[in-house]
């Protein structure tokens, strides 16, 4: 299971004072040195954290891979086609949310998403859809030729009881297995942290986790190298790694 680090929160901190520090590009480059397998950024329509300068510099300088989280809007699709990330992950985007609140409804937005995937594929950009662990949503993602899905793990991470957590984990297990059978790549993310990773690694069919807040927050206390290496150590506890 690979580990991609989302660096949006570093840009949030920089933007809080319209400052140049902490620079998310430098942070991403250092994270690569400490062993992450890729970098994730979400270029939001309101540019509240990552901006185009960050994105273009990362495109030039990263040596692992760049996953661009994005809304399916014309402006951002054009930027993605120009920047050529290794993966474009389509997420729902609401201006008033603090962070992405859940998966995109593929069934309700099938025509928009089909066209978006076609446009990105024409430019040879592979596409992932951020969705709930739901079989019908996965079937729809496969039908419109998505390359990957990213399973929303927020309900697992925020479960209020152990029973609810294990129930959600089972949904994710079934969903990821189903997606693999359809030939989809399977990523997962949202709310994954140093506590819940020990349960999450039990799921066999996840290719990659996308983690941001917990690792960036920990790096404030222990430094980026330790924060990244601690997460990698947890992921490596997975059976058969
Ligand atoms: N995956 C997606 C699609 C997201 O929107 C986010 C949040 O930016 C993450 C993963 C990472 O979530 P977290 O910051 O809670 O680790």
Boltz pocket constraint, residues with backbone or C-beta under 6 A from the ligand:
constraints:
  - pocket:
      binder: B
      contacts: [[A, 6], [A, 8], [A, 42], [A, 69], [A, 89], [A, 91], [A, 99], [A, 100], [A, 130], [A, 150], [A, 188], [A, 189], [A, 190], [A, 191], [A, 192], [A, 210], [A, 211], [A, 212], [A, 213], [A, 214]]
      max_distance: 6.0
